[in-house]
Amino acid sequence: MNIEELEKKISFQISFLEFSGKTHDEVQEDLKSIAIEYANQFKSKADSYDILGAVISKQYINENGDELSEEDSENVDLGTIGEIAASHFGWL
């Protein structure tokens, strides 16, 4: 979901809540729940990309943060990185 889609969804939900007959406090609680739900979705995606970044970084650096030697990284190419990313997202 991109920002435009998120804005449209939130606008729709706010409009719906405004005319729902709920009290101000109920609408506020509903909006809070919606915001938390969206934040959790974005956090989940961010966590997934952090994991992917960590896996890919192992192709370039060791656990100490030092760049791998040519010998240790000789089988690493963009195809390998692409396969790692595709596997991470369940495409392979």
N, C-alpha and C positions, 0 to 999 in steps of 0.2 A: 504494500500500500504506500502510495506516495503522499506528499503533503496535501495536494489538491483533493485527493480522494478522502483523506482524513478530515479536512475542513468541511467538505460536503456532508460527510456522515455526521459530524458533530453538529453542524447547522441544522440538519434535518431533525436530529434527536432533540436539540434545544427547542425548535419550533413545535415539535410534537409535545414536549413536556410543558411548554407554555400554555397550551390549550387542553391539557389533560385534566384540569380541574384539581390538580394536586396543590397542596399548600407550598409556600415559598421554601420552607424547610425540606419538604419531601422532594421538590425539584432539585434543590441544592444537593441533597444526598444522592439522588439519581445521577446528577452530573458528576459528582465525585466518583461514583462507581464506574461510570463510563470512562472518565479520565484515567482511573487506575487500570481498567481493562486495557485501554490503548497503551498505556505506559508499559504494562506487562508484555504486551505483544512486541513492542519495540525493543524492550530489554531482552526478550527471548531471541530476537533476530540479532541484536548486538552481541549477545553471548555466543551465538552460533558463529558469527564472523570472527570473534576473538579466538575461538577454538580453531577455526580454519587457519587464521593467521599464525597461531602457534605451531600447527602441524606443518604449514608451508615453511615457516622460518627454520624448522629442523633440517630442511634441505640445504640451508645456507650457513647456519651457525650451530655450534655445539651447545651443550647445556650451560657452559660458562660464558656464552655470548661471543666466543671467538669464531671467526670465519673458518669454515671447513677448508682443509687442504684440497688441492686439485685432485689428489687421489681419492679422498673421501667423497668428493662431489662429482666425480667423473660421470656417473650415471644420471645426474640431475639435468634435465632440460625443460623447456617450456611444456613439452608434452607430458612430462611427469607431473609438473605443477598443475596442468590442466586436468589430468586424471585424478589427482588428489582433490581438487575443487569439485569436479563432477561427482566423485564418490561421496564427498561430504554432503552434497545436496541430493543424493539419492538417484542421480542420473545414470549411474553405472551399476 
